[in-house]
Amino acid sequence: MRRPLFLGRIPYRRRRLRDAARLLPVAGVFLMILPILWTPAGGDGNRLLSSDVIWFFVTWALLILAAAQLAPGLASPDAPRPDAARPGMLTGDEEEG
């Protein structure tokens, strides 16, 4: 049997949410090192670090808010529970062959 050409709306959105959740740490690392990148190349090395600290905590708070927005969509109601037995695994009630 062939798979359908297009995904349904709900599985498509779940996949995009998972993709966004996977990219969130990468975006966070980039945003955290951004103050280092905007240091002037020919400067004398003196920087105002208070703005970097503010940038760090604002970025941190925004990453937490973004993760909080993504989290409800990632918890799908039809996903199997982690404690549920997987096919082919013994739960202790069965006997081997």
C-alpha positions in Angstrom: 0.0 0.0 0.0 1.4 3.4 -0.9 1.6 6.2 1.6 -0.5 9.3 1.0 1.2 12.1 -0.9 0.3 14.8 1.6 0.1 14.6 5.4 -3.0 15.5 7.2 -3.2 18.9 9.0 -2.6 17.6 12.5 0.4 15.4 11.9 2.0 18.1 9.7 1.6 20.7 12.5 3.1 18.3 15.1 6.1 17.7 12.9 6.6 21.4 12.4 6.3 22.0 16.2 8.9 19.2 16.7 11.2 20.9 14.2 10.8 24.3 15.9 11.5 22.7 19.3 14.7 21.1 17.8 15.9 24.5 16.4 15.2 26.4 19.6 18.5 25.5 21.3 20.4 26.3 18.1 18.8 29.7 17.9 19.5 30.2 21.6 23.2 29.5 21.2 23.4 31.9 18.3 21.5 34.6 20.3 23.7 34.1 23.3 27.0 34.6 21.4 25.6 37.5 19.4 27.1 40.1 21.7 30.6 38.7 21.1 30.0 39.0 17.3 29.0 42.6 17.4 32.2 43.7 19.1 34.0 46.3 16.9 37.0 44.7 15.3 39.3 47.7 15.5 38.3 48.7 19.0 40.5 48.9 22.0 38.8 46.0 23.6 36.8 48.0 26.2 33.1 47.0 26.2 30.1 47.9 28.3 29.3 44.4 29.8 26.1 45.6 31.5 24.3 45.6 28.1 25.6 42.1 27.4 24.2 40.9 30.7 20.9 42.5 30.0 20.9 40.8 26.5 21.7 37.5 28.1 18.8 37.5 30.5 16.3 38.9 28.0 17.3 36.2 25.5 17.1 33.6 28.2 13.6 34.8 29.2 12.4 34.8 25.6 13.7 31.3 25.0 11.8 30.1 28.1 8.6 31.8 26.8 9.1 30.2 23.3 9.6 26.8 24.9 6.5 27.3 27.0 4.5 28.2 23.8 5.7 25.1 22.0 5.3 22.6 24.8 1.5 22.1 24.8 1.5 21.3 21.1 4.3 18.7 21.5 2.3 16.7 24.0 0.0 14.8 21.7 -2.9 13.0 23.3 -2.5 9.9 21.1 1.2 9.3 21.9 2.0 6.1 23.8 2.9 6.5 27.4 6.6 5.9 28.3 5.7 3.2 30.8 3.5 1.3 28.3 5.0 -1.9 27.1 6.4 -1.9 23.6 5.7 -4.7 21.1 8.4 -7.4 21.3 9.4 -6.5 24.9 8.7 -8.6 27.9 6.9 -7.0 30.7 7.6 -9.7 33.3 4.2 -11.3 33.0 5.0 -13.3 29.9 7.4 -16.3 29.6 10.0 -16.6 26.9 9.4 -19.0 24.1 
